[in-house]
């Protein structure tokens, strides 16, 4: 009798939900450790877990490969740090939606199709609505940090493709997260000091690491083996909506109607931008493209 497995789309949705719940738990950690302390603990624990599983090999590696992993790690650290500091100033749903401009730009980059330009315009309308264009009151610095995080997310996606071709399995990501942890030491110490050794901070950091890295990484790996590119892209596009729902349920962050409309604009734009024609709709290769969720 064949073994039953969960539908691949359900696994991706589970991974997205896990990431956003993890972000809500991380924000709840801010009063005790600050954004810098929270991101350092989360990335550090996730790096230890990934290093233990992947056990990457350093000896014999070309310097260029190691330099690529180092740059990847610095981008990963910057992406998460700027996102957490944005999250400290604006609601989770708003932060993720603005940050999502980064991967959306990667999806559309280089396209000359008129329809893609319409998706860009729709996403821009959403961002303008979120950032105060419709009488909103979003924190300016928080918005700027979310935009910077989005730029780093775009760089992360492009680098992940190169790292995935150079390193087997999750070796490159494990090395990158280790490098990112080292880079975040000053940020964590300045933000939290000796509170980094507090038991409550550490166990909640472990929960964030599991929800934002280990669990979604595992779910996505299984799903990627059975999903086509268009389906995967569309499912990932609902992340801003999940972020808003997570902020509402776990943090009590109530958004106005115009903000929900703005999030809807970005989600629809992302769905449209990530769809592919039948000829382009190839299966996703999990070995060549490391899961993006693991760094979030």
BELWOWO-V967438 format. One line per field, one symbol per residue. psi: psi as a letter, one per 30 degrees, with the letter a starting at -180 (. if undefined). Layout:
# BELWOWO-V967438
psi: ???
This chain:
# BELWOWO-V967438
psi: kkkklkkeeeeeeeeeeeeeeeeeeeeffefefleeeeeeeeeeeeeeeeeeeeikkekfkkeeeeeeeeeeeeeeeeeeeeeeeeffflleeeeeeeffedfeeeefkfkgkeeeeeeeeeeeeeeeeeggfhglhkkeeeeeeeeeeeeeeeeeeeeeeeeffekkbgeeeeeeeeeeeeffeeeeeeefbffffkeeeeeeeeeeeeefdeeeeeeeeeefffkleeeeeeeffgeeeeeeeeeeeffgjklleeeeeeeeeeeeeeeeffllleffilkkjfefjkkffff.
